[in-house]
Amino acid sequence: MRNFSSLLLFVVIFSTYNINAQPTLLDDNLSIKKLTTSPSNSVRISFNQADGNIYLVTQGGDLYEVNIETGNKTLVQTSSDLGIGDVQGMDISKDGVIYLVGNSKVNSLNTVTIKRGLKTEGVWNWETVAQTEPYPLSNTAFDHIMNNVTISPDNQSLILNSGSRTDHGEIHDVDGRFPGLREAALTAKILKIPANSSNLILEDDLEFLKTNGYIFAEGTRNSFSLAYDSEGNLFGTENAGDRDDPEELNWIREGHHYGFPWVIGGNDTPMQFSGYDPDSDPFIPPNSTASNLGTFYDDPDYPAPPEGVSFTYGVVNNGPDADTFRDLEDGIIKDASELGRSITTFSSHLSPLGLVFDTTNSMGGNFENDGFMLGFTGGNDGSFFLSRMNYGGEDLLHLEFTKVEDNFEITTTRLIKDFLNPIDSEIIGNKIYVLEFKTSWLNNNKSTGIWEVTFPANTTNTENLSDVASKYKLYQNYPNPFNPSTTISFDLFTSGFVELEVSDALGRKVATLVNREMNAHNNNSVSFDASDLTSGIYFYTLRVDGAFVNTQKMMLIK
């Protein structure tokens, strides 16, 4: 997915002839309905477990609350309330803390601000988690900026995608201001920062980022969508450049390098080899932006790959869908699975977004514990991008994962087609909510929306959930509100290792009340003394044998 403000260069590429009032189901086990319409420039949706609502944010910085039952949406915060614009990343913690990523481009430099906010007794409070130093833009469509924030499963870290400033590692000096510059220290990386940071400054300096442990992974072009599976594995979707290289799905592991710009979609970037002639490269679409901007050229100064670094390649896609590719041998578009082959990972120019996993095992049938993903770009418009690849796009895909040696392989099946440029999704139980995208130049006269897709429910899992409820119970603290101490009670009808922790409204752990093996017993009580804490909302969470049981909210008033 390219930076939205630069997408005006791609109107023809991303335009679509889809006039269907409703997406088309390709699997009879699913049902779909429109929950509500989506405002222009809607970029992210996320579920807030604390209040049971979906939240939607626009690129302009408007934050909406969407009632999951009625579809009613309410504008709850504006860009001036948030203090950021060009918002492209959002995630919400289990405790209801909303994290947002905003960008500010001034004089060919971008400054990123990560904010967190929480509504307490009807009042929103926002504070700055971190901010980057201004770093150089390329002033092209390849400025992917920072566009994703994902909370780690333990709520302790924020994983950030900072996209590349180049298509494939070419030089963009911007009128001589940044001579010889390809990527900056802060670009083409997955970053990791503590979730409880306040006013952290991220310098545009590679040594600073490495020394402080802020670099999680390198060599990623633009992992617009990041998500954890039920085992805690982090995956990221990644779009390739203007060349017909496959789009990637990567298993993102700390310390790994994913090859950009030397390898894209399993293919070697040809500009790194001397004597490269872009005019004879069948992988460059005719009249593409890459051709028009001259970003492919013979480049004898192209840097060599980093010494001593082994690249990690993308997940292998075995089809049957989203696996068309341009053959390196003859330049012809082919269907990999029809030939008994595979690619890493998806059809070129699909723009894979909206990655989610059934982490709660709520899906039934053959969907349990699997992944799902959106294809943003349309391939039925006669343009020279995705349509070149003989694939339709604008769809919801089912991803079935298999571990093979030191990576994963997937089977990819198309479930729904004919969305209007779906940009993000959220999974709640056995339902997936798909957000469509529109702006003044794309789908402007069409009614984009949030679609609710219902999958078969896992009845076995429902029984298991009931089983959990019968084994453990966490009660509301008493008294509540309290000052300065209160009692928290819970029941254990089976033995296990018990963790009972207290966190503040921003997700920071403030106390560990229990951390030991306990025998089955009901009416367990623990006293919590908050003498050293300030007034406000706090949360206490019970886990048994590492499994989440419940979280309750309490209020300290001094």
C-alpha positions as CSV (number, residue, x, y, z in Angstrom):
1,M,0.0,0.0,0.0
2,R,1.5,3.3,-1.0
3,N,1.3,6.5,1.0
4,F,-2.3,7.8,0.5
5,S,-1.3,11.4,-0.2
6,S,0.8,10.2,-3.1
7,L,-1.9,7.9,-4.6
8,L,-3.2,10.7,-6.8
9,L,-0.5,9.5,-9.2
10,F,-2.2,6.2,-9.4
11,V,-5.9,7.1,-10.0
12,V,-6.1,5.1,-13.1
13,I,-4.2,2.2,-11.6
14,F,-6.5,1.8,-8.5
15,S,-9.8,2.8,-10.1
16,T,-12.4,0.1,-10.3
17,Y,-15.5,-0.7,-12.3
18,N,-17.1,-2.6,-9.4
19,I,-20.7,-1.3,-9.3
20,N,-22.1,-4.1,-7.3
21,A,-24.2,-3.0,-4.3
22,Q,-22.8,-5.9,-2.3
23,P,-19.7,-8.1,-2.4
24,T,-20.0,-11.5,-3.9
25,L,-19.7,-14.6,-1.7
26,L,-17.7,-17.5,-3.1
27,D,-18.2,-19.8,-0.1
28,D,-21.8,-20.8,0.8
29,N,-20.8,-21.3,4.4
30,L,-20.5,-17.5,4.9
31,S,-23.0,-14.7,5.1
32,I,-22.4,-10.9,4.7
33,K,-24.3,-7.8,5.6
34,K,-23.4,-4.1,5.6
35,L,-23.0,-2.8,9.2
36,T,-22.7,0.8,8.3
37,T,-21.2,3.2,5.7
38,S,-17.6,4.3,6.0
39,P,-16.5,8.0,5.9
40,S,-14.1,9.2,3.3
41,N,-10.4,8.3,3.9
42,S,-11.2,5.7,6.6
43,V,-8.0,3.7,7.0
44,R,-8.2,1.6,10.2
45,I,-10.7,-0.2,12.4
46,S,-10.1,-1.9,15.7
47,F,-12.2,-3.6,18.4
48,N,-12.2,-2.2,21.9
49,Q,-12.8,-5.0,24.3
50,A,-13.3,-2.6,27.2
51,D,-16.5,-1.1,25.8
52,G,-17.5,-3.6,23.1
53,N,-17.4,-1.2,20.2
54,I,-15.5,-0.9,17.0
55,Y,-13.4,2.2,16.5
56,L,-12.7,3.7,13.1
57,V,-10.1,6.3,12.2
58,T,-9.7,8.4,9.1
59,Q,-6.5,9.6,7.6
60,G,-7.5,13.1,8.5
61,G,-7.6,12.2,12.1
62,D,-11.3,11.8,12.9
63,L,-12.0,9.0,15.4
64,Y,-15.4,7.3,15.3
65,E,-17.1,4.8,17.7
66,V,-19.2,2.2,15.9
67,N,-21.8,0.2,17.8
68,I,-21.3,-3.4,16.8
69,E,-25.0,-4.3,17.2
70,T,-26.7,-1.3,15.5
71,G,-24.0,0.0,13.2
72,N,-24.5,3.5,14.6
73,K,-21.3,5.5,14.4
74,T,-20.4,8.6,16.4
75,L,-17.6,11.0,15.8
76,V,-15.9,11.0,19.2
77,Q,-12.6,12.9,18.5
78,T,-11.2,15.1,15.7
79,S,-7.7,15.8,14.5
80,S,-7.5,18.8,16.7
81,D,-8.5,16.7,19.7
82,L,-5.8,14.1,18.9
83,G,-3.1,16.7,18.0
84,I,-2.0,14.6,14.9
85,G,-2.9,14.3,11.3
86,D,-2.1,11.9,8.4
87,V,-3.2,9.0,10.7
88,Q,-2.5,5.6,9.2
89,G,-2.0,3.3,12.2
90,M,-4.3,2.3,15.1
91,D,-4.6,-0.5,17.6
92,I,-6.5,-0.9,20.9
93,S,-5.2,-2.7,24.0
94,K,-7.4,-5.2,26.0
95,D,-7.8,-2.4,28.6
96,G,-9.2,0.1,26.0
97,V,-6.1,2.2,25.4
98,I,-6.1,3.5,21.8
99,Y,-2.8,3.9,20.1
100,L,-2.5,6.0,16.9
101,V,0.3,6.8,14.5
102,G,0.3,10.2,12.8
103,N,2.7,11.8,10.3
104,S,3.6,15.4,9.6
105,K,5.4,16.3,6.3
106,V,7.2,19.7,6.3
107,N,9.9,20.8,3.8
108,S,10.7,17.3,2.5
109,L,10.9,15.9,6.1
110,N,8.5,13.7,8.0
111,T,7.9,13.6,11.7
112,V,6.0,10.7,13.2
113,T,4.0,11.0,16.4
114,I,2.6,8.0,18.3
115,K,-0.2,8.9,20.7
116,R,-2.3,6.9,23.2
117,G,-5.6,7.8,24.6
118,L,-8.3,6.6,27.0
119,K,-11.8,7.8,27.8
120,T,-12.3,8.0,31.5
121,E,-15.8,9.1,32.8
122,G,-16.6,10.5,29.4
123,V,-13.4,12.6,29.0
124,W,-10.7,11.7,26.5
125,N,-7.1,12.1,27.6
126,W,-4.2,11.8,25.1
127,E,-0.5,11.8,25.6
128,T,2.6,11.3,23.3
129,V,4.2,7.9,23.5
130,A,7.0,8.6,21.1
131,Q,8.1,11.0,18.3
132,T,10.7,10.6,15.6
133,E,13.3,13.1,14.6
134,P,12.4,14.6,11.2
135,Y,13.7,12.3,8.5
136,P,14.1,12.8,4.8
137,L,11.2,12.1,2.4
138,S,11.7,11.2,-1.3
139,N,8.7,13.4,-2.3
140,T,7.5,10.5,-4.5
141,A,4.8,8.0,-4.4
142,F,7.2,5.7,-2.6
143,D,7.2,7.6,0.7
144,H,5.4,4.9,2.8
145,I,6.0,6.8,6.1
146,M,4.9,5.1,9.4
147,N,1.6,3.5,9.0
148,N,1.1,0.7,11.5
149,V,1.1,0.1,15.2
150,T,0.4,-3.3,16.7
151,I,0.3,-4.1,20.4
152,S,2.3,-7.2,21.4
153,P,0.3,-10.1,23.1
154,D,1.7,-9.3,26.5
155,N,0.7,-5.6,26.1
156,Q,4.3,-4.5,26.9
157,S,5.5,-3.4,23.4
158,L,4.4,-1.5,20.4
159,I,5.4,-2.9,17.0
160,L,5.6,-0.2,14.3
161,N,6.0,-0.4,10.6
162,S,8.1,2.4,9.1
163,G,7.9,2.0,5.3
164,S,10.5,2.7,2.7
165,R,11.2,6.0,1.0
166,T,12.1,4.2,-2.3
167,D,10.6,1.8,-4.7
168,H,13.5,-0.6,-4.8
169,G,16.6,1.2,-3.3
170,E,17.1,3.9,-5.9
171,I,18.5,7.3,-5.1
172,H,16.2,10.2,-4.2
173,D,18.2,13.3,-3.2
174,V,15.3,15.8,-3.5
175,D,16.9,18.8,-5.4
176,G,20.3,18.0,-4.0
177,R,19.2,18.2,-0.3
178,F,20.0,14.5,0.4
179,P,22.8,13.6,-2.0
180,G,23.1,9.9,-2.7
181,L,20.3,9.0,-0.2
182,R,18.4,5.8,-0.7
183,E,16.8,4.7,2.6
184,A,17.1,6.6,5.9
185,A,17.9,5.1,9.3
186,L,14.2,5.2,10.3
187,T,12.8,3.8,7.0
188,A,12.3,0.2,5.7
189,K,12.1,-1.3,9.2
190,I,9.9,-2.8,11.8
191,L,10.5,-0.9,15.1
192,K,9.7,-2.0,18.7
193,I,9.3,0.4,21.6
194,P,8.0,0.0,25.1
195,A,4.2,0.5,25.3
196,N,4.5,2.6,28.5
197,S,7.0,5.1,26.9
198,S,6.3,8.8,27.3
199,N,7.7,11.4,25.0
200,L,10.3,9.0,23.7
201,I,12.4,10.5,20.9
202,L,13.4,8.1,18.1
203,E,16.5,9.5,16.4
204,D,17.1,9.1,12.7
205,D,20.4,7.3,13.5
206,L,21.1,3.7,12.9
207,E,23.5,3.2,15.8
208,F,21.1,4.9,18.2
209,L,18.2,2.7,17.1
210,K,20.3,-0.5,17.3
211,T,21.9,0.4,20.7
212,N,18.6,1.0,22.3
213,G,17.0,-2.1,20.9
214,Y,14.3,-0.2,18.9
215,I,14.9,-2.2,15.6
216,F,12.8,-5.3,15.6
217,A,13.5,-6.3,11.9
218,E,15.1,-4.8,8.8
219,G,14.7,-5.1,5.1
220,T,10.9,-4.6,4.9
221,R,9.5,-2.4,2.2
222,N,6.1,-1.6,3.6
223,S,4.4,-4.0,6.1
224,F,1.2,-2.0,6.2
225,S,-0.6,-4.8,8.1
226,L,0.9,-6.7,11.0
227,A,-0.9,-9.3,13.1
228,Y,-0.1,-12.0,15.7
229,D,-1.4,-15.6,15.4
230,S,-2.6,-17.7,18.3
231,E,0.9,-18.9,19.0
232,G,2.3,-15.4,19.3
233,N,4.0,-15.5,15.8
234,L,4.0,-12.0,14.2
235,F,3.2,-11.8,10.5
236,G,3.3,-8.9,8.1
237,T,1.9,-8.3,4.6
238,E,4.1,-6.4,2.3
239,N,3.6,-4.8,-1.1
240,A,6.3,-5.0,-3.8
241,G,7.2,-2.0,-6.0
242,D,6.2,-1.0,-9.5
243,R,8.0,-4.0,-11.0
244,D,6.0,-7.2,-11.3
245,D,7.5,-8.9,-8.3
246,P,5.3,-10.9,-5.9
247,E,3.8,-9.2,-2.9
248,E,5.1,-10.8,0.4
249,L,3.7,-12.3,3.5
250,N,6.5,-12.5,6.1
251,W,6.9,-14.3,9.4
252,I,8.4,-11.3,11.2
253,R,11.1,-12.4,13.7
254,E,13.3,-10.2,15.8
255,G,16.7,-9.6,14.4
256,H,15.9,-10.9,10.9
257,H,16.5,-9.1,7.6
258,Y,13.9,-9.5,4.9
259,G,16.0,-8.5,1.9
260,F,14.7,-5.2,0.8
261,P,15.9,-3.6,-1.4
262,W,18.1,-6.4,-2.7
263,V,15.3,-9.0,-2.8
264,I,11.6,-8.3,-3.4
265,G,9.1,-11.1,-3.4
266,G,11.8,-13.7,-3.8
267,N,13.3,-11.9,-6.9
268,D,16.6,-10.2,-7.0
269,T,16.3,-6.5,-7.7
270,P,18.0,-6.2,-11.1
271,M,19.4,-2.6,-10.6
272,Q,22.0,-4.1,-8.3
273,F,23.7,-5.8,-11.2
274,S,25.9,-3.8,-13.6
275,G,24.7,-3.2,-17.1
276,Y,21.0,-3.3,-16.2
277,D,18.7,-2.1,-19.0
278,P,15.2,-1.1,-17.8
279,D,13.9,-0.9,-21.4
280,S,14.3,-4.6,-21.8
281,D,12.9,-5.5,-18.4
282,P,9.5,-7.3,-19.0
283,F,8.7,-6.9,-15.2
284,I,8.2,-3.1,-15.5
285,P,4.7,-2.2,-16.6
286,P,4.6,0.1,-19.7
287,N,3.8,3.7,-18.9
288,S,4.1,2.9,-15.1
289,T,5.0,5.5,-12.6
290,A,8.4,3.7,-12.2
291,S,9.0,4.3,-15.9
292,N,7.7,7.9,-15.9
293,L,9.8,8.8,-12.8
294,G,12.9,7.1,-14.1
295,T,13.4,5.1,-10.9
296,F,14.8,2.1,-12.8
297,Y,18.2,2.8,-14.4
298,D,21.7,1.4,-14.7
299,D,23.2,2.0,-11.3
300,P,26.9,1.0,-10.9
301,D,26.9,2.6,-7.4
302,Y,24.1,0.4,-6.1
303,P,25.2,-0.8,-2.7
304,A,26.1,-4.4,-2.1
305,P,24.0,-6.5,0.3
306,P,25.1,-6.2,4.0
307,E,28.0,-8.5,4.8
308,G,27.3,-11.5,7.0
309,V,23.5,-11.1,6.8
310,S,21.3,-13.9,5.6
311,F,18.0,-12.8,4.2
312,T,14.8,-14.3,5.4
313,Y,12.3,-15.0,2.5
314,G,8.6,-14.6,2.4
315,V,6.0,-17.3,3.3
316,V,5.4,-19.7,0.3
317,N,2.0,-19.5,-1.3
318,N,0.8,-22.8,-2.7
319,G,-2.4,-21.3,-4.2
320,P,-4.9,-22.0,-5.5
321,D,-5.7,-18.3,-5.5
322,A,-3.7,-15.0,-5.5
323,D,-0.7,-16.8,-7.0
324,T,-0.3,-15.6,-10.5
325,F,3.3,-14.5,-11.4
326,R,5.5,-13.3,-14.2
327,D,8.0,-16.0,-15.1
328,L,11.6,-14.9,-14.9
329,E,12.5,-17.3,-17.7
330,D,10.1,-16.1,-20.4
331,G,8.4,-13.0,-18.9
332,I,4.9,-14.6,-19.3
333,I,2.2,-14.4,-16.7
334,K,1.3,-17.8,-15.3
335,D,-0.7,-19.4,-12.5
336,A,1.7,-21.1,-10.1
337,S,-0.5,-23.7,-8.6
338,E,-1.8,-24.8,-12.0
339,L,1.8,-25.6,-12.9
340,G,2.5,-27.3,-9.5
341,R,4.7,-24.4,-8.5
342,S,4.5,-21.8,-5.7
343,I,5.6,-18.2,-5.2
344,T,6.6,-15.9,-2.3
345,T,3.9,-14.8,-1.7
346,F,1.0,-13.2,-3.6
347,S,0.1,-11.9,-7.1
348,S,2.0,-8.7,-7.9
349,H,0.3,-5.4,-7.2
350,L,-2.4,-7.0,-5.0
351,S,-1.6,-4.7,-2.1
352,P,-2.3,-7.3,0.7
353,L,-3.8,-5.6,3.8
354,G,-6.1,-6.3,6.7
355,L,-4.4,-9.4,8.1
356,V,-6.2,-11.0,11.0
357,F,-6.1,-14.4,12.8
358,D,-8.7,-16.5,14.6
359,T,-6.7,-16.4,17.8
360,T,-9.7,-17.4,20.0
361,N,-10.5,-20.5,17.9
362,S,-14.0,-19.1,17.3
363,M,-14.2,-20.1,13.7
364,G,-15.8,-23.4,12.7
365,G,-15.4,-25.7,9.8
366,N,-12.0,-25.5,8.1
367,F,-11.5,-21.9,9.3
368,E,-10.5,-22.6,12.9
369,N,-7.3,-20.9,14.0
370,D,-6.5,-19.7,10.5
371,G,-5.5,-16.3,9.0
372,F,-7.5,-14.0,6.7
373,M,-6.4,-11.2,4.5
374,L,-7.6,-8.5,2.0
375,G,-6.5,-7.7,-1.5
376,F,-6.9,-3.9,-1.8
377,T,-6.2,-3.4,-5.5
378,G,-8.7,-4.1,-8.2
379,G,-7.7,-6.1,-11.2
380,N,-10.8,-5.8,-13.4
381,D,-10.3,-2.2,-14.5
382,G,-8.2,-2.7,-17.6
383,S,-5.3,-0.8,-16.1
384,F,-1.7,-2.1,-16.4
385,F,-1.2,-3.0,-12.7
386,L,-3.0,-5.9,-11.1
387,S,-5.0,-6.6,-14.3
388,R,-1.6,-7.5,-15.9
389,M,-1.4,-10.4,-13.5
390,N,-4.8,-12.0,-14.5
391,Y,-6.2,-11.7,-11.0
392,G,-9.2,-9.8,-9.8
393,G,-8.2,-8.5,-6.4
394,E,-10.5,-6.5,-4.0
395,D,-11.2,-9.7,-2.1
396,L,-11.1,-11.5,1.2
397,L,-8.7,-14.5,1.3
398,H,-8.5,-17.5,3.6
399,L,-4.9,-18.4,4.6
400,E,-4.2,-21.9,6.0
401,F,-0.7,-22.1,7.5
402,T,1.6,-25.1,7.6
403,K,5.0,-25.0,9.3
404,V,7.8,-26.2,7.0
405,E,11.3,-26.3,8.4
406,D,12.2,-22.7,9.4
407,N,9.3,-20.9,7.7
408,F,5.6,-21.3,6.8
409,E,3.7,-22.2,3.7
410,I,0.1,-21.2,3.1
411,T,-2.9,-22.4,1.1
412,T,-4.8,-19.4,-0.2
413,T,-8.5,-19.5,-1.0
414,R,-10.6,-16.6,-2.3
415,L,-13.8,-16.3,-0.1
416,I,-15.4,-13.0,-1.2
417,K,-14.8,-10.7,-4.2
418,D,-16.1,-7.3,-5.4
419,F,-15.3,-5.2,-2.3
420,L,-14.6,-1.5,-3.0
421,N,-10.8,-1.3,-2.2
422,P,-11.0,-3.0,1.2
423,I,-8.2,-1.5,3.4
424,D,-8.5,-3.0,6.8
425,S,-10.3,-5.7,8.8
426,E,-11.0,-6.7,12.4
427,I,-11.9,-10.2,13.7
428,I,-14.3,-10.6,16.6
429,G,-15.3,-14.1,17.5
430,N,-16.5,-15.8,14.3
431,K,-17.1,-12.5,12.4
432,I,-14.7,-10.5,10.3
433,Y,-15.4,-6.8,9.7
434,V,-14.1,-5.4,6.4
435,L,-13.5,-1.7,5.9
436,E,-13.7,-0.2,2.4
437,F,-11.8,2.8,1.3
438,K,-12.8,5.9,-0.6
439,T,-11.6,9.4,-1.2
440,S,-12.3,12.3,-3.5
441,W,-10.8,10.5,-6.5
442,L,-11.5,6.8,-5.7
443,N,-15.0,5.4,-5.1
444,N,-16.2,9.0,-4.5
445,N,-19.7,8.4,-5.8
446,K,-20.1,5.0,-4.2
447,S,-21.3,3.9,-0.8
448,T,-18.3,2.3,0.9
449,G,-18.9,0.7,4.2
450,I,-18.0,-1.7,7.0
451,W,-19.1,-5.2,6.1
452,E,-19.8,-7.9,8.7
453,V,-18.8,-11.4,7.4
454,T,-20.1,-14.3,9.5
455,F,-18.3,-17.6,9.5
456,P,-19.4,-20.9,10.9
457,A,-19.0,-20.9,14.7
458,N,-16.8,-23.4,16.5
459,T,-19.3,-25.1,18.7
460,T,-16.5,-27.1,20.4
461,N,-14.8,-23.9,21.3
462,T,-18.0,-22.5,22.8
463,E,-18.2,-25.5,25.0
464,N,-14.5,-25.0,26.0
465,L,-15.3,-21.3,26.9
466,S,-18.1,-22.5,29.1
467,D,-15.7,-24.9,30.6
468,V,-13.2,-22.2,31.4
469,A,-16.0,-20.1,33.1
470,S,-16.8,-23.1,35.3
471,K,-13.1,-23.5,36.4
472,Y,-12.3,-19.9,37.3
473,K,-14.1,-16.8,38.3
474,L,-12.9,-13.3,39.0
475,Y,-15.1,-11.0,41.0
476,Q,-15.5,-7.2,41.1
477,N,-13.3,-5.7,43.8
478,Y,-14.9,-4.4,47.0
479,P,-15.2,-1.6,47.9
480,N,-15.2,0.1,44.5
481,P,-14.5,3.0,44.3
482,F,-11.9,2.6,47.0
483,N,-9.3,4.6,49.0
484,P,-6.6,3.4,49.5
485,S,-7.2,-0.4,49.7
486,T,-9.6,-2.9,48.3
487,T,-10.1,-6.6,48.2
488,I,-10.1,-8.7,45.0
489,S,-11.6,-12.2,45.1
490,F,-11.5,-15.1,42.7
491,D,-12.5,-18.8,42.6
492,L,-10.3,-21.7,41.4
493,F,-12.2,-24.9,40.9
494,T,-9.0,-26.5,39.5
495,S,-5.3,-26.1,40.4
496,G,-2.9,-24.1,38.3
497,F,-0.3,-21.3,38.2
498,V,-2.1,-18.1,39.0
499,E,-1.1,-14.6,38.0
500,L,-3.1,-11.6,39.3
501,E,-1.8,-8.2,38.1
502,V,-2.9,-4.6,38.3
503,S,-2.3,-2.1,35.5
504,D,-3.1,1.5,35.1
505,A,-5.3,3.1,32.4
506,L,-2.4,3.2,30.0
507,G,-1.6,-0.5,30.3
508,R,1.4,-0.1,32.6
509,K,1.7,-2.8,35.3
510,V,1.7,-1.3,38.7
511,A,1.4,-4.3,41.0
512,T,1.6,-8.1,41.0
513,L,-0.7,-9.5,43.6
514,V,-0.4,-13.2,42.9
515,N,2.4,-15.1,41.0
516,R,2.5,-18.7,42.2
517,E,1.0,-22.2,41.9
518,M,-2.3,-22.5,43.8
519,N,-4.6,-25.4,44.6
520,A,-8.2,-25.5,43.7
521,H,-10.2,-23.4,46.2
522,N,-13.0,-20.9,46.0
523,N,-13.3,-17.6,47.9
524,N,-9.6,-16.6,47.4
525,S,-9.1,-13.0,48.5
526,V,-6.2,-10.6,48.0
527,S,-5.8,-7.1,49.4
528,F,-4.6,-4.4,47.1
529,D,-3.0,-1.3,48.7
530,A,-2.9,1.7,46.4
531,S,-1.4,4.2,48.8
532,D,1.4,5.1,46.4
533,L,-0.8,5.5,43.4
534,T,-2.8,8.5,42.1
535,S,-6.5,8.6,41.7
536,G,-7.9,7.1,38.5
537,I,-9.0,4.0,36.7
538,Y,-7.1,0.7,37.2
539,F,-7.5,-2.8,35.8
540,Y,-6.8,-6.2,37.4
541,T,-6.3,-9.3,35.3
542,L,-6.4,-12.9,36.2
543,R,-4.5,-15.6,34.3
544,V,-4.2,-19.3,35.1
545,D,-1.5,-21.4,33.5
546,G,-0.8,-18.5,31.2
547,A,-4.4,-18.4,29.8
548,F,-6.4,-15.2,30.1
549,V,-9.4,-15.5,32.4
550,N,-10.8,-12.1,32.9
551,T,-10.1,-8.4,33.5
552,Q,-12.1,-6.1,35.8
553,K,-12.0,-2.3,36.2
554,M,-11.8,-0.5,39.5
555,M,-11.5,3.2,40.6
556,L,-9.2,4.7,43.1
557,I,-10.5,8.0,44.5
558,K,-8.3,10.0,47.0
